[in-house]
Every structure is written in structure tokens, then in C-alpha cells.
Amino acid sequence: MARKAKIKRMFIAGDLAHDKDAMKQLYKWKIDKKWKIEFQDEDEIYYAERCRFCDTRKSMRRCLMESQVFVLIVGRHTLEDTRGSCPTCPSYNHYLKSCKRFRTEDNRTFIQMGCDIAIRGEKKVIVLYKDTRVDKTKCPEALRDVGTHVAMVYRGQDKRKYWKYDAVNEVLNAPDPKKRQNKESTEQNKS
């Protein structure tokens, strides 16, 4: 009897104002190539929670903890994205500098929060650059030396930019090196 392929759960984050096309490309590849991957992204959660930042944070935290992989799409404006920090929330009172809903203030953006949870939760981290090269100065500091960093674009002979399917496919479908190390050390202990 054939075993069902295990579905990998991935959480995708990024500057959705500028890099939404990269996220859409991942979804397109998932459908076209029949990847055994389930994506969740912050944009989907944000709108499901009717744009309330506190509720979005709570849902993001839950979804991230359920995911095995954290994927961050890094573009030209990733470090400038302020979505999710309390001062950008409609419930934030700028005069009193506090939440109108009496919630604890958190000035991290959705991206920063995702990075922190991924690191604390020891998730496999993949950073995809919407560029022809990996430029870690565009990546949030928390992830610069963590995980696998890959450019998801290449320049063709006609000087136009194209999506780099093979590199992205390889990194998304690669086994988690931490799990492989744990499995190897367990097998060594048994012998």
C-alpha cells in the first residue's frame, strides 16, 4: 500500500504592498507543480481578522506555531514595512500613546514578529529574495544569519527578469537539516 506524501505547512511573510507578486508566484507554482505544501500567509490572516492588528497577531502566532517552515520574501522595501506595529493600528490613540482596546503595546511589525516566533519556535527558515542576488542587508537583522537564503529571480539573455523556479523548488522541498541531524544522532545512539 502506497504511503501518502506528508504535507509540509509553511507560513509566508513579506512586504505585501510591494512583493505580493512573489507570493502569488509561489501559490501559482504550488498549484501548477502539485507541490505537497500547504501555505498560510499574513495577508490571508490579516483580512480574515477584519484588519484588527491584535487579532491578526494572535492568529499569526497560532499559524506560525502550527507551521514547520517560515518563508520570508525579501524585497527592496521589506525593512520599511511598518504594518502590524501598534502606532499603525486604527485602535491606537496617538495622543495618549496607548491602545484604545486596552491591549498590551507591541511595536514590532508583522514581519519582525514572524521572525521572532520562527527563531524561538526553531522553525526551518527560508528567505527568498525578490532579486537576482542575495543581499542580506535587505533582510531583517534577526534572520540575516539564520536559515537558507536564495534569490528567486534571474536575468535572462534578453536582459529581462524571470522567476527562478528550480532554486525555489529545491529549497522549499529540501528536508529540514535540523531534523536530519536529530534523526542521525538518534540512530547513532541506538547502535
Secondary structure, 3 states (H helix, E strand, C coil): CCCCCCCEEEEEEECCCCCHHHHHHHHHHHHHHCCCEEEEEHHHHHHHCCCCHHHHHHHHHHHHHHCCEEEEEECCCHHHCCCCCHHHCCCEECCCCEECCCCCCCCCCHHHHHHHHHHHCCCEEEEEECCCCCCHHHCCHHHCCCCEEEECEEECCCCCEEECHHHHHHHHHCCCHHHHHHHHHHHHHHC
